Structures are given as structure tokens and as C-alpha cells.
Amino acid sequence: MLLNEYGAYFFALGLALGPSLVQSSPRNVYSRAATDTQPLFDYEKKQISMDTANSWSADDAALFGFDDISTNAHSVTNSSKGLRNGCKIFPGDPEWPSDDTWAKLNQTLEGVLIKTVPRASVCYAGANYDATSCASMSKNWTNSYDFREDPVEMLSPDTQGLTCQPPTLYNSTSCTLGGYPVYVVKALNAAQVQLAVNFARNNNIRLVIRNTGHDFLGKSGGAGSLSIWTHHMKDTRFIPQYSGPSKNGIAPWTGAAVKVGSGIQAYELYNFAHDNNVMAVGGEAQTVGVMGGYIQGGGHSPLSSMYGMAADQVLEMEIVTADGRFVTASPSSNQDLFWAVRGGGGSTFGVVTSVTVKVHPSIPATSVSLVFAAPLKPKDTFWAGVRAYFDNFPAWVDAGIYSYFYIMPISRGGPRVDGSAGKSGPMMIDAFMLRSFMAPNKTAAETEALLEPFTKKLESLGIVHTKNVKYYNTYFEAWKDSFPLEPSNLYGEAPGSRLFPRKNWEDHDLYEKTFAAIRKSYTPDRNILFLMLSPTLARGGNPDNAVNPAWRDTILHATQTIVWPANASVEDKKAVRKRFTEELQPWRDLTPGSGAYLSEADRNEPDWQEAFYGRNYERLLGIKRKLDPREVFFAATGVGSDGWEVRSESGLPDENGRLCRVGS
């Protein structure tokens, strides 16, 4: 339950501002070069220029003034507040803005400031208690389509601190904000983003950027923060033939493209592309905000074995930077920024308002699902079947294939595993669950031929399997039919991942060790998700961007998920997390020089700078320091975040605590 349209009232006290702080058609030559080609969306035309800022009163400038990073001084005001004991200003601090100041911000924003009241507050004693609303909300708590419309909920509630959850799922005993932001700006135009960035910077308040909240590491939340919610920037434009600037003698992209708002989600992007007889490179999950942390962190895709990473498709971005200015990042404008935001991570270099990306002609596809289990077979037989699948990875990715599959324990009713006479009941069995063997531009017959070495091996091992092969006229239809809606708000779990390079298959001894390590990692308290893909530089069009170089040699992205009981103590959770990080070490040892995907990883990953960014980290850090010297933007494990720490109330890796400089 939230203020504004979420059922209460606009938080505005009607204070007079004097002259308007927003200009609909600003004169801001700083932002765009003559060779940048894509017109702004209408919501991007409403922005704040320096001419407008220079006309503000001293009081308005103190709150909303731009920063001048070139001179390390404020261009409009020098009254920016400092840290308190090395920490960002926090509710309760003397420097925290007054209610009147927040009201002034809301009026300046034209009424889009939301004061956070957690949805689950209707389940706890207090003014918001409503048993009927609680029951309805709890029933749909894990529905990703319901989740997307909330401004503060986080995909992994453990990263919020579990301070206000539906009691039937997790009893928080009371309801507090925890790792939720205090206020949210429901951004509808560029000016509102600029005002929010400037206000947070000038008041030294923690700033959070949230699109859909689909982030496993908790980057979309933060205690004591102001959040910018970009979810409603959803404009779209189809560009039949893109024309843009070249760089270093490389010819520009001249195929079709789309310019889309940063709030666009995968299902919306794919529908729009399909309506224009093209397809876009995006993730398999339906509700991910494609142009947020997904594409800025690299973005793997079912089309990666054909077209590389999602970040490889980016042609231009519109961004509000840490100094509050609205700029275009492209091969000819703000080139360091353009390099960094294509793979260097979200919530780090700026707030993206729109992205222009390549799209590709629509093609058919075949998708295959296949399941086998081993309730009565020796485990060695089951794992021989799994090994048969792994054996084919190099050939399959070179044919443009993407594969999404699990190895996991599942419960099945029937005879007990020990075969005890006269007894029955559920048993846990090992299962290989291939959700999709996605074969773009392949017929059903071609796809079955690719799978034949694997399926014949299963038959020779006596492994009964269920297989479904379906041909689709378009990749869009194949995607829509092949991938489930991912749930949100799942408790008591955390991921850890590794990128396995092709050389681990090419060297026989190394391959033996790799497969043995993966098998050993599989235990009853976790499942393992595998993505087979090959987003090489060549397949991505040989881009120069900040995508982790480890991706370019990868043919397997493997993610373990550790789980713990919902009622586990803090100390037990710490022990489980510590053990999990240690148990991932064999994967790291077998892949020196590789890394992990920054969006689906262990938040406690050792040497995360190398693991998530590789050799790009030092350059990214230099750009971060240049463009955000006051460290306005922070995200856990983001570039430059190693100088900060969230002082969590529980000591767990979550966002429920003050953001402070390390050692302060």
C-alpha cells in the first residue's frame, strides 16, 4: 500500500515554488552530437536545461542544482550536505530533509513522489490492517505480473531484510521499511529523473534505481533511500533502416532497429518486435525490464548463440548522469559512458530513459523439451545420461543452439527409495529437466538430427525419457511457448554461478574434472540451472563494449541455488551462505581467468571485481570516478562499490542498513 495512486493521497503541502523548474524544449547542446540520429521521445523532451537552472532562486538551486564535475564544484550551489560519520544521510539524522522539503520535491515533480508503505503492512496490526486485502495479496505474492506494478518490492525478499512479508509465507512479526526505499519517484519524464538525481546528490541521500525489481542481489532496494522508478517509460518506435555514426572505420549498423523506453519488459519488447516482423535479443523471462540492469549488465539470451549478448545490440542510449544532465551515449557522443553502460552494470553510471537496439529479421525456430529421471536406476546411469548431453555442447552452440535445463531433486509418489515391502510414500529422485533446446532457424528434422547422438545414448543406457519436439513459424512463438513465467518473492535462497569456457571441453582431462565437479556440486539442498550458449564477439558483431570478456569464450553458464529453512536463525543463514561460497570454489579453480554473471551470482563472490568484470574493471572504475566523483550511484558489487558497505541490521548480505564508507 503506497501513497499517490496506491490508495492514499498525494504528499504535497502546496508550497509555492515561484518560476517553473522544468523546461519542455530545453536548449541543452551538451547532450547530443550532430551525428546522433534518433529523435527523443516526448517524455525525454521534457527536461531541465542549464539556462533554466541558472534562473532558479538560491533555495531552489540548493535542492535541485546541477553539479559541475569538471571543476569539482556545484555549478548552481555549493551547499551540498556531507556524509554523517562516513554514511549517507539517513532518516532520523539532523540533516535528513524535513517534511516540508519532501513536499517541495513532490510539487516540483508534479505529484509523482510516493511515500513507501509496504504492501504487506495490511497483514500487520496498525492503521493499514485489512484481513481481506492481506489474503488476496498473499495469494498472488509470487506472481511476477502482479509484482511488476509495485514500486518497491524486490525479487529476492531476503535482500530486503524480510521486515514486512505476508505472515502466511514469512512471519516478520511486525512491519517496518527495512531495505525498502523511503520515497519513490514514479518517473514519467526526463526532468523528473534529473530532479531526483540532483536532490539525492545535493542532500547526500542514498539513491536507488528500480525498473521491475527483477534482481537477485538486491540492487533495486536500499534502506533510507530515494528510489527512481523507471517502469512507466514504455514508449516504442520502429526504425526500418537505422543510420548512425561509424567508429574507428567500422561501418555503422544499417539494418532495422527499435528505440524503446527503459521501462519496457521482455514480453512487451517481443510483442512489439513481432508486430514489425523482426525479433529482438532479450532474456527468456517474460517480465524482466530489458533496458535496465539486464542489458546494462550484458544480458544473455536464447538468441546469444546467433547474435551475442543483449548489450552487443545497443546503438544509442539516453541517460541522466550523476551531475543531473540528460545526455546521449553513442559511438559519437559521451563515448566512455557508451562503452561502460553496455555491460558494466546497472545503477552505476546513470539512469537510462531509452535505448536504441538492433533487431533482426523474424525467423522460424524449433524448441525441444525432454525429461528423464532415475528412481530405480543407479546414480551412475543417471549421470551418464547427463554426461551424454554435456558432450555435445561445442557442436550445438556452433549450430546456433541455446539450451535451458535443470538438474534437481523432485518428489514423486510411489515405492520408497529403499524398496521396503508394503510401504509407499513420496521419494526424492534425481531429474534432468530440459525446458528448451531452442534451435533458431532449424526445422524439426534438423533439430532432431542434432539431438540424435544424445537420445541414442540415453536409449543405450536404458534411460526412459519423455521428449516433445515442436516447430514454430516464428522465434517469438517458440519463446512464448517454451519458457515459464518466473515467480517472484521466493524465500530462503540465494544463487551462485560460473561461466565455463569452451577449453574445458577441448582438453579431455580438464573436461573430466569439470564434469566431476559439477556432479559433486549437486546435493539435495540445491538445484542447478544450466544455460548452454556461446555469445562470442563475432556473433555479437565484434562490438567494443564493457561486457565481461569471460562471456566470449563461454559455452555453459551454470547457476547453483542454495536454500535454507524459512525459520532458520541469522547465524544459521550466515553459516549456510559461507559454506555455499566455499563450495563454489571448485568451479572457480577449474575456470581460471573466467568469471561469473554479475546479475545471477553469489553476493559474497570472492574477488568479484575480476569475476564480474574481468580485465575491464580498471577502465570501468576510471570512468566511474570521472563521471560520478561524488558516488551518487551505488549498487552491491557494482563498479566502485568496494569503497562502501551496507551496515545490515542482521549482518546478512542485504539492504537493511545504512550505506557507509568502508572503515568510517
Summary of the structure (lengths in Angstrom):
residues: 664
radius of gyration: 25.3
end to end distance: 35.8
largest distance: 87.1
contacts: 2359
relative contact order: 0.12
helix: 31%
strand: 22%
